[in-house]
Amino acid sequence: MQLGNAPLRLVIFAGLWIALALVEWRWPRHRQTRDLLRRWTSNFGMSLIDVVLLRLLLPWLTIDAALWATAHRFGALNLVGVPYWVRFTIAFVALDFTIYWQHRLMHRWHPLWRLHRVHHSDLALDASSGVRFHPGEILLSMGIKIGAVLLLGAPALAVLAFEIVLNGFSLFTHANLALPAGLERTLRWVFVTPDMHRIHHSIVRIEHDSNYGFHVSWWDRLFRSYTAQPAQPQRSMTLGLDSFRDPATQWLPALLIQPAKKG
């Protein structure tokens, strides 16, 4: 049983990306001076490779793990007599907590940073940046999420909801979108906004080592990794990494071998 997982996520992803591409064009936040065709070719090409490798190399994805755990009453939440909505909520929050700390570890441990910096080496930022992750990072992240789902005994619907929200917010928070100032301030009390996450892609090390949250801002506030504003203005702040500014490093083949490079 797959709960319609892949088709549902694909429809939501495509619809959200098209909508964000339109609003990015109409209300851009950051001046884009980079080759859009090269960036989209590389970013979406990377995403396609990720999807294919996940299907080829992993016998399970998170939904499969959740269904197995439920069928075999495996994991902490399957051993306690609490209502379904409580198990759903705990699983959703625990998975988000796990991904927050995984993200922090990616920045702290150099072998993992070599994988994750492929994402950070994008010289501009838009919704397509939200799918620019090296296959090695995607496989590792999926393994961590599967382990968390099994240990929790997470309900399959909670896992599906989490994956949809995670993917959707990855597109939204990377969008080159100027939200009205009042709305941006209000949303940021709970959610990660494009302005908040853009700081995480700053070329300044202390700034890109902050704002790790994927869709809620409270982990960064709670664990003191929150940066409210960048040193440079949002509209003109420099994005990317010092070591990978040559346009030749931005093509898909170069991105795939980037973890082997120094920098």
C-alpha positions as CSV (number, residue, x, y, z in Angstrom):
1,M,0.0,0.0,0.0
2,Q,1.5,3.4,-1.0
3,L,-1.3,5.8,0.0
4,G,-1.0,7.4,-3.4
5,N,2.3,8.8,-2.1
6,A,4.4,9.4,-5.2
7,P,1.6,10.8,-7.5
8,L,0.2,13.0,-4.8
9,R,3.6,14.5,-3.9
10,L,4.4,15.0,-7.6
11,V,1.2,16.9,-8.3
12,I,1.6,19.1,-5.2
13,F,5.3,19.7,-6.0
14,A,4.6,20.7,-9.6
15,G,1.7,22.9,-8.8
16,L,3.5,24.7,-6.0
17,W,6.7,25.2,-8.1
18,I,4.7,26.7,-11.0
19,A,2.9,29.0,-8.6
20,L,6.1,30.1,-6.9
21,A,7.9,30.7,-10.2
22,L,5.1,33.1,-11.2
23,V,5.1,35.0,-7.9
24,E,8.9,35.1,-8.0
25,W,8.8,36.7,-11.4
26,R,6.2,39.2,-10.2
27,W,7.5,40.1,-6.7
28,P,11.2,39.2,-6.5
29,R,13.1,39.9,-3.3
30,H,16.7,39.4,-4.4
31,R,18.3,40.7,-7.6
32,Q,19.0,37.7,-9.8
33,T,22.0,38.0,-12.1
34,R,22.8,34.3,-12.7
35,D,22.1,32.2,-15.7
36,L,18.6,30.8,-15.1
37,L,18.8,28.1,-17.7
38,R,22.0,26.7,-16.2
39,R,20.7,26.8,-12.7
40,W,17.3,25.2,-13.4
41,T,19.0,22.5,-15.6
42,S,21.4,21.7,-12.8
43,N,19.0,21.9,-9.9
44,F,16.2,19.9,-11.4
45,G,18.6,17.5,-13.0
46,M,20.0,16.8,-9.6
47,S,16.5,16.2,-8.2
48,L,15.7,13.7,-11.0
49,I,18.9,11.8,-10.2
50,D,17.9,11.8,-6.5
51,V,14.5,10.3,-7.1
52,V,15.8,7.6,-9.4
53,L,18.6,6.6,-7.0
54,L,16.2,6.4,-4.0
55,R,13.9,4.1,-6.0
56,L,16.8,1.9,-7.2
57,L,19.0,1.7,-4.1
58,L,16.5,1.7,-1.2
59,P,14.0,-1.1,-0.7
60,W,12.0,1.1,1.6
61,L,11.1,4.7,1.8
62,T,9.6,6.4,4.8
63,I,6.0,5.5,4.0
64,D,6.9,1.8,3.6
65,A,8.7,1.8,6.9
66,A,5.7,3.4,8.7
67,L,3.3,0.8,7.2
68,W,5.7,-2.0,8.3
69,A,6.0,-0.6,11.8
70,T,2.2,-0.4,12.1
71,A,1.6,-3.9,10.8
72,H,4.2,-5.4,13.2
73,R,3.4,-3.0,16.2
74,F,7.0,-1.9,16.1
75,G,8.2,1.4,17.6
76,A,7.5,3.5,20.7
77,L,4.1,4.9,19.6
78,N,2.7,1.5,18.7
79,L,3.4,0.3,22.3
80,V,1.4,3.0,24.1
81,G,-2.4,3.4,24.4
82,V,-2.8,7.0,23.3
83,P,-5.3,8.4,20.7
84,Y,-4.4,8.4,17.1
85,W,-4.2,12.2,16.9
86,V,-1.7,12.2,19.7
87,R,0.5,9.7,17.9
88,F,0.2,11.7,14.7
89,T,1.2,14.9,16.4
90,I,4.1,13.4,18.3
91,A,5.4,11.7,15.2
92,F,5.2,14.8,13.0
93,V,7.0,17.0,15.6
94,A,9.6,14.4,16.3
95,L,10.4,14.0,12.6
96,D,10.8,17.7,12.2
97,F,13.1,17.8,15.3
98,T,15.2,15.0,13.8
99,I,15.6,16.9,10.5
100,Y,16.6,20.1,12.3
101,W,19.4,18.3,14.1
102,Q,20.5,16.4,11.0
103,H,20.8,19.8,9.3
104,R,22.9,21.2,12.1
105,L,25.2,18.2,11.9
106,M,25.6,18.6,8.2
107,H,27.2,22.0,8.9
108,R,29.3,20.9,11.8
109,W,30.9,17.6,10.6
110,H,33.2,18.3,7.6
111,P,32.5,14.9,5.8
112,L,28.8,15.7,5.8
113,W,29.4,19.4,5.0
114,R,31.1,18.2,1.7
115,L,27.8,16.7,0.7
116,H,25.6,19.5,2.0
117,R,27.7,22.3,0.5
118,V,26.4,21.3,-2.9
119,H,23.1,22.8,-1.8
120,H,24.8,26.0,-0.4
121,S,27.0,26.6,-3.5
122,D,24.1,27.9,-5.5
123,L,25.0,31.4,-6.4
124,A,21.4,32.6,-6.5
125,L,18.2,31.4,-4.7
126,D,14.8,30.5,-6.0
127,A,12.3,27.7,-5.6
128,S,14.5,25.4,-7.7
129,S,17.2,25.6,-5.0
130,G,14.9,23.7,-2.7
131,V,15.5,20.5,-4.7
132,R,19.3,21.0,-5.2
133,F,20.7,18.3,-2.9
134,H,23.5,15.9,-3.7
135,P,22.4,12.2,-4.1
136,G,24.7,11.2,-1.2
137,E,22.9,13.6,1.1
138,I,19.4,12.5,-0.1
139,L,20.3,8.9,0.5
140,L,21.7,9.6,4.0
141,S,18.7,11.8,4.9
142,M,16.3,9.1,3.8
143,G,18.1,6.5,5.9
144,I,17.9,8.8,9.0
145,K,14.2,9.4,8.4
146,I,13.5,5.7,8.0
147,G,15.3,5.0,11.2
148,A,13.3,7.7,13.0
149,V,10.0,6.4,11.6
150,L,10.8,2.9,12.8
151,L,11.9,3.9,16.3
152,L,8.9,6.1,16.7
153,G,6.4,3.7,15.1
154,A,5.1,6.7,13.3
155,P,1.6,6.4,11.7
156,A,1.8,6.3,7.9
157,L,-0.5,9.3,7.4
158,A,1.7,11.4,9.7
159,V,4.8,10.4,7.7
160,L,3.0,11.3,4.4
161,A,1.9,14.6,5.8
162,F,5.4,15.4,7.0
163,E,7.0,14.5,3.7
164,I,4.5,16.7,1.8
165,V,5.0,19.7,4.2
166,L,8.8,19.2,4.1
167,N,8.9,19.2,0.3
168,G,6.5,22.1,0.0
169,F,8.3,24.3,2.5
170,S,11.6,23.5,0.9
171,L,10.3,25.2,-2.3
172,F,8.6,28.0,-0.4
173,T,11.5,29.0,1.9
174,H,14.0,29.0,-1.0
175,A,11.7,31.2,-3.2
176,N,12.9,34.5,-4.4
177,L,9.8,36.1,-3.0
178,A,9.2,39.5,-1.3
179,L,6.5,39.0,1.2
180,P,4.8,42.2,2.7
181,A,6.8,43.2,5.7
182,G,4.0,42.8,8.2
183,L,3.1,39.4,6.9
184,E,6.7,38.3,6.9
185,R,7.2,39.4,10.6
186,T,4.0,37.7,11.7
187,L,4.7,34.4,9.8
188,R,8.2,34.2,11.2
189,W,6.9,33.7,14.8
190,V,5.9,30.2,13.7
191,F,7.1,29.4,10.2
192,V,10.4,29.8,8.3
193,T,10.0,32.5,5.7
194,P,12.0,33.1,2.5
195,D,13.8,36.1,4.1
196,M,14.7,34.0,7.2
197,H,16.0,31.1,5.1
198,R,17.9,33.3,2.7
199,I,20.1,34.3,5.6
200,H,21.0,30.6,5.8
201,H,22.4,30.9,2.2
202,S,24.5,34.0,2.9
203,I,28.2,33.8,2.0
204,V,29.0,34.9,5.5
205,R,29.8,31.8,7.5
206,I,28.2,32.9,10.8
207,E,25.0,33.6,8.9
208,H,24.9,30.4,6.9
209,D,25.5,28.5,10.1
210,S,22.1,29.6,11.5
211,N,18.4,29.4,10.7
212,Y,18.5,25.6,10.2
213,G,14.7,25.0,10.4
214,F,12.9,23.7,7.4
215,H,9.4,24.8,8.1
216,V,9.0,26.0,11.7
217,S,11.1,28.7,13.3
218,W,10.8,27.6,16.9
219,W,13.7,25.1,16.8
220,D,16.1,27.9,15.9
221,R,14.8,30.1,18.6
222,L,14.8,27.4,21.2
223,F,18.3,26.1,20.4
224,R,19.9,29.6,19.8
225,S,20.6,29.2,16.1
226,Y,18.3,32.0,15.0
227,T,19.5,35.1,13.0
228,A,16.9,37.7,12.5
229,Q,18.7,39.9,9.8
230,P,21.8,39.6,7.6
231,A,24.6,42.0,7.7
232,Q,23.9,43.0,4.1
233,P,20.5,44.1,2.9
234,Q,18.3,41.2,1.8
235,R,18.0,42.6,-1.8
236,S,21.7,42.7,-2.4
237,M,23.3,40.1,0.0
238,T,25.8,37.8,-1.5
239,L,24.7,34.2,-1.7
240,G,26.7,30.9,-2.1
241,L,30.2,29.9,-1.1
242,D,33.6,31.5,-1.6
243,S,35.1,28.3,-3.0
244,F,32.6,27.7,-5.8
245,R,31.9,31.0,-7.6
246,D,33.2,30.0,-11.1
247,P,30.3,29.4,-13.4
248,A,31.9,26.1,-14.5
249,T,31.4,24.8,-11.0
250,Q,27.6,25.2,-11.3
251,W,26.9,22.7,-14.1
252,L,25.4,19.3,-13.0
253,P,28.5,17.1,-13.7
254,A,30.6,19.5,-11.5
255,L,28.0,19.5,-8.7
256,L,28.0,15.6,-8.7
257,I,31.8,15.5,-8.0
258,Q,31.9,18.6,-5.8
259,P,32.1,16.6,-2.5
260,A,35.5,15.2,-3.7
261,K,36.8,18.7,-4.1
262,K,38.6,20.8,-1.5
263,G,37.1,23.9,-0.2
